[in-house]
């Protein structure tokens, strides 16, 4: 455990930040899972709204630093690609 006042403060900040990031990453996983479930169901209307929500959550998480920006872009791209594949078939 930290002994210096500044080190104790950093430990408190780390705990807060960790909890915040955990919550954000959990929301990301849920949103992406919902989008993939909608894709598997094949309902284009539900899929569009689920992917739009997932993209919003992913971009917000990336802007807050909870996940890397490139990972968010890659996941959004893959979801959009799957949606386009569903629409064309």
LINBEL-V302827 format. One line per field, one symbol per residue. ss: DSSP state (H for helix, E for strand, L for the rest). psi: psi as a letter, one per 20 degrees, with the letter a starting at -180 (. if undefined). A space follows every 10 residues. Layout:
ss: ???
psi: ???
This chain:
ss: LLLLHHHHHH HHHHHHHHHH HHHHHHHHHH HHHHHHHHHH HLLHHHHHHH HHHHHHHHHH HHHHLLLLHH HHHHHHHHHH HHHHHHHHL
psi: qqhqghhhgh gggggggggg hggghghggg ghggghghgh hjohghgghg hggggggghg hhhijhqqgh ggggggghgh ghghhghh.
